Amino acid sequence: MGVLGLWRFLTRKGYEAVVIFQHSVPSNTSEPNPRYLIDVLGCIFMTILCAYSSLPLDWAHSVAEKALLIFAHPSSALIYLDGSPAEEKLLTHRSREKARTEALSKADECTTKLQDRVNQKLRVRKQQFVTIKTLLRKAFYWSPDARRGLAQYLRSKGWTVIECATEADLKIASDCKAGDIVISSDSDMLLYKNVTTIWRPISRQRFLVYRIPDILATLGVSRTQFTVLGLVSHNDYNRNIYGLGCSTNFSIIKELHGAGKFSYCTL
């Protein structure tokens, strides 16, 4: 998820992300041979959900690789897979686990009701199937075994895969160098000091390009101020003060000057 509402906030503030198409990727970067750092769950989560909830593992791995080929060739890409949940995100993970458990329980109830109607030879409505399918999607969890299986499969196909000890965004930010392109829909990636270019996947094999220097120029803030905005707003690690979203926090932070006020920010 990242910082709640940050993508939308940037649009409202006048930042216009450039749209590029997958087939024109090589000609849309100033670097001759850029590395593409791909956050798997931040790029193809819906593909993973559909494939790993309905297909045998080998087929699911193949579907995942096909989706990754939209972003880059194995020779120029680094693939990052999330590991164990970070302790700092414990509240977020507990919330997600609770939501999955509740969805699974509701799906079980709906399935029982559907079975009862079938047994009584009553009319079955399409919406009942849609509801069950939606709940099962909400209950989906990509198991560690499936992740390890995908890593092995991709390596056998020539990909470089990094199985992260914890959250993938932390490792990506650590590995990112000048000229690298991070591909992710997670707005957290905007906040790390090593990251300068993010490609956000959208529909029909397109990307929205976010360049940090251009964002800072549009907002009229320093890199430190922008990072602080992400830290104090609602994100996966903490909740913002009630009523203070990105816009309100931004108006407060922009009035603060002096590095001393932000010296604790080390992302």
C-alpha positions as CSV (number, residue, x, y, z in Angstrom):
1,M,0.0,0.0,0.0
2,G,2.6,2.5,1.1
3,V,1.7,6.0,2.1
4,L,-2.1,6.4,2.0
5,G,-3.2,8.8,-0.8
6,L,0.4,9.9,-1.8
7,W,0.0,9.1,-5.5
8,R,-3.3,11.1,-5.6
9,F,-1.7,13.9,-3.5
10,L,1.1,14.4,-6.1
11,T,-1.5,14.6,-8.9
12,R,-3.5,17.2,-7.0
13,K,-0.3,19.2,-6.4
14,G,0.4,19.4,-10.2
15,Y,2.9,16.7,-10.7
16,E,2.2,15.1,-14.1
17,A,3.7,11.6,-14.3
18,V,4.9,10.7,-17.8
19,V,3.1,7.7,-19.3
20,I,5.2,5.1,-21.2
21,F,4.3,1.8,-22.8
22,Q,6.1,-1.5,-22.3
23,H,7.1,-1.8,-25.9
24,S,8.9,1.6,-25.8
25,V,10.7,1.0,-22.5
26,P,14.3,0.9,-23.8
27,S,14.0,4.3,-25.4
28,N,12.5,6.0,-22.4
29,T,15.4,6.2,-20.1
30,S,18.5,8.4,-20.2
31,E,20.7,5.5,-19.0
32,P,22.2,3.3,-21.7
33,N,21.9,0.1,-19.7
34,P,19.7,0.7,-16.6
35,R,19.0,-1.9,-14.0
36,Y,15.3,-2.6,-13.3
37,L,14.7,-3.3,-9.6
38,I,11.3,-5.1,-9.5
39,D,9.2,-5.3,-6.4
40,V,7.2,-8.5,-7.2
41,L,4.3,-8.0,-4.8
42,G,4.2,-4.3,-5.6
43,C,3.9,-5.0,-9.4
44,I,2.0,-8.2,-10.0
45,F,-0.1,-9.0,-6.9
46,M,-3.3,-9.5,-8.8
47,T,-1.6,-11.9,-11.2
48,I,-0.1,-13.8,-8.2
49,L,-3.5,-13.9,-6.5
50,C,-5.3,-15.3,-9.6
51,A,-2.5,-17.8,-10.5
52,Y,-1.6,-19.2,-7.1
53,S,-5.2,-19.5,-6.0
54,S,-6.4,-21.5,-9.0
55,L,-3.4,-23.2,-10.8
56,P,-0.8,-25.9,-10.1
57,L,2.4,-24.4,-8.8
58,D,4.4,-25.0,-12.1
59,W,1.7,-23.2,-14.1
60,A,1.4,-20.4,-11.6
61,H,5.2,-19.8,-11.7
62,S,5.0,-19.6,-15.5
63,V,2.2,-17.1,-15.4
64,A,4.1,-15.0,-12.9
65,E,7.2,-15.0,-15.1
66,K,5.2,-14.0,-18.1
67,A,3.9,-11.0,-16.2
68,L,7.4,-10.0,-15.1
69,L,8.6,-10.1,-18.7
70,I,6.3,-7.1,-19.3
71,F,8.6,-5.0,-17.1
72,A,12.1,-6.1,-18.1
73,H,14.3,-8.8,-19.6
74,P,16.1,-11.2,-17.2
75,S,19.5,-9.8,-18.2
76,S,18.7,-6.3,-16.9
77,A,16.4,-7.0,-14.0
78,L,16.7,-7.8,-10.3
79,I,13.6,-9.5,-8.8
80,Y,12.8,-8.9,-5.2
81,L,10.6,-11.2,-3.1
82,D,9.3,-10.2,0.4
83,G,10.5,-12.3,3.3
84,S,9.2,-12.4,6.9
85,P,7.1,-9.4,8.1
86,A,9.0,-6.6,9.6
87,E,8.4,-6.1,13.4
88,E,7.8,-2.4,12.7
89,K,4.8,-3.3,10.5
90,L,3.3,-5.8,13.0
91,L,0.1,-3.7,13.4
92,T,-0.4,-3.7,9.6
93,H,0.2,-7.4,9.3
94,R,-2.1,-8.2,12.2
95,S,-4.8,-6.1,10.5
96,R,-4.3,-7.8,7.2
97,E,-4.4,-11.3,8.9
98,K,-7.6,-10.3,10.7
99,A,-9.2,-9.2,7.4
100,R,-8.2,-12.5,5.7
101,T,-9.6,-14.6,8.5
102,E,-12.9,-12.7,8.5
103,A,-13.2,-13.0,4.7
104,L,-12.5,-16.7,4.9
105,S,-15.1,-17.1,7.6
106,K,-17.7,-15.2,5.6
107,A,-16.9,-17.2,2.5
108,D,-17.5,-20.4,4.4
109,E,-20.9,-19.1,5.6
110,C,-21.8,-18.1,2.1
111,T,-20.7,-21.5,0.7
112,T,-22.9,-23.3,3.3
113,K,-25.9,-21.2,2.4
114,L,-25.3,-21.9,-1.3
115,Q,-25.1,-25.6,-0.7
116,D,-28.3,-25.5,1.3
117,R,-30.1,-23.8,-1.6
118,V,-28.8,-26.4,-4.0
119,N,-29.9,-29.2,-1.7
120,Q,-33.4,-27.7,-1.5
121,K,-33.5,-27.2,-5.3
122,L,-34.0,-23.5,-4.9
123,R,-32.9,-20.9,-7.3
124,V,-29.2,-20.0,-7.2
125,R,-28.2,-16.4,-8.0
126,K,-25.1,-15.3,-9.8
127,Q,-24.4,-12.8,-7.1
128,Q,-23.8,-15.6,-4.6
129,F,-21.0,-16.9,-6.7
130,V,-19.6,-13.4,-7.1
131,T,-19.7,-12.8,-3.4
132,I,-17.9,-16.1,-2.6
133,K,-15.2,-15.4,-5.2
134,T,-14.6,-11.9,-3.8
135,L,-14.3,-13.1,-0.3
136,L,-11.9,-15.9,-1.3
137,R,-9.7,-13.3,-3.0
138,K,-9.7,-11.2,0.2
139,A,-8.6,-14.3,2.1
140,F,-5.7,-15.1,-0.2
141,Y,-2.2,-15.5,1.3
142,W,0.9,-16.2,-0.8
143,S,2.7,-18.8,1.2
144,P,6.5,-18.8,1.8
145,D,6.8,-22.1,0.1
146,A,5.2,-20.7,-3.1
147,R,7.5,-17.7,-3.0
148,R,10.6,-20.0,-2.7
149,G,9.3,-22.1,-5.5
150,L,8.9,-19.0,-7.7
151,A,12.5,-17.9,-6.8
152,Q,13.9,-21.3,-7.9
153,Y,11.8,-21.3,-11.1
154,L,12.9,-17.8,-12.1
155,R,16.6,-18.6,-11.4
156,S,16.3,-21.6,-13.7
157,K,15.1,-19.2,-16.4
158,G,18.0,-16.9,-16.0
159,W,16.6,-14.3,-13.7
160,T,18.5,-12.7,-10.7
161,V,16.3,-13.2,-7.7
162,I,16.8,-11.6,-4.3
163,E,14.8,-13.4,-1.5
164,C,14.7,-10.6,1.1
165,A,15.0,-11.3,4.8
166,T,12.0,-9.0,5.4
167,E,10.2,-6.3,3.4
168,A,11.4,-6.0,-0.2
169,D,11.2,-2.2,-0.3
170,L,14.0,-2.0,2.3
171,K,16.4,-4.2,0.3
172,I,15.5,-2.4,-2.9
173,A,16.3,1.0,-1.4
174,S,19.6,-0.4,0.0
175,D,20.6,-1.8,-3.4
176,C,19.4,1.0,-5.6
177,K,22.2,3.0,-7.3
178,A,22.3,6.0,-9.6
179,G,20.6,5.3,-12.9
180,D,18.6,2.3,-11.5
181,I,14.8,2.2,-12.1
182,V,12.5,0.9,-9.4
183,I,9.3,-0.7,-10.6
184,S,6.6,-0.8,-8.0
185,S,3.1,0.4,-7.2
186,D,4.0,0.9,-3.6
187,S,4.3,4.6,-2.8
188,D,6.8,3.9,0.0
189,M,9.5,3.7,-2.7
190,L,9.2,7.4,-3.3
191,L,10.7,8.1,0.2
192,Y,14.0,6.4,0.1
193,K,17.0,8.6,-0.5
194,N,18.8,6.2,-2.9
195,V,15.7,6.0,-5.2
196,T,15.4,8.7,-7.9
197,T,13.1,7.1,-10.5
198,I,10.0,4.9,-10.0
199,W,7.9,3.3,-12.7
200,R,4.4,2.6,-11.4
201,P,2.6,-0.1,-13.4
202,I,-0.9,0.7,-14.5
203,S,-3.3,-1.0,-17.0
204,R,-2.5,-2.1,-20.6
205,Q,1.2,-2.6,-20.1
206,R,1.8,1.0,-19.3
207,F,3.8,2.8,-16.6
208,L,3.6,6.2,-14.9
209,V,7.1,7.6,-14.4
210,Y,7.9,9.4,-11.2
211,R,11.3,11.3,-11.0
212,I,12.1,12.5,-7.5
213,P,13.9,15.7,-8.6
214,D,10.9,16.7,-10.6
215,I,8.5,15.9,-7.7
216,L,10.5,18.1,-5.3
217,A,10.6,20.9,-7.8
218,T,6.8,20.7,-8.3
219,L,6.1,20.7,-4.5
220,G,8.8,23.2,-3.7
221,V,10.3,21.1,-0.9
222,S,13.6,19.4,0.0
223,R,14.2,15.7,-0.2
224,T,14.2,15.6,3.6
225,Q,10.9,17.4,3.9
226,F,9.3,15.1,1.4
227,T,10.5,12.1,3.3
228,V,9.1,13.5,6.6
229,L,5.8,13.9,4.8
230,G,5.7,10.2,4.2
231,L,6.8,9.4,7.8
232,V,4.1,11.4,9.5
233,S,1.3,10.4,7.1
234,H,-0.7,7.2,7.3
235,N,1.6,4.4,6.1
236,D,2.3,0.7,6.7
237,Y,4.4,1.5,9.7
238,N,2.2,4.0,11.6
239,R,-1.1,5.9,11.5
240,N,-1.3,9.6,11.1
241,I,-2.9,11.9,13.7
242,Y,-6.6,11.7,13.1
243,G,-7.7,14.3,10.5
244,L,-4.2,15.0,9.3
245,G,-3.7,13.5,5.8
246,C,-1.0,14.2,3.2
247,S,-2.4,17.6,2.3
248,T,-2.6,19.0,5.9
249,N,0.8,17.4,6.8
250,F,2.3,18.9,3.7
251,S,1.2,22.5,4.6
252,I,2.7,22.1,8.1
253,I,6.0,20.6,6.9
254,K,6.5,23.1,4.2
255,E,6.6,25.9,6.8
256,L,9.4,24.2,8.7
257,H,13.0,25.2,7.7
258,G,16.4,24.1,8.9
259,A,18.0,20.6,8.8
260,G,17.9,20.4,12.6
261,K,14.1,20.0,12.6
262,F,14.5,16.9,10.4
263,S,17.8,15.4,11.7
264,Y,16.1,12.2,12.8
265,C,15.1,11.3,9.2
266,T,17.7,8.8,7.8
267,L,15.8,6.9,5.1
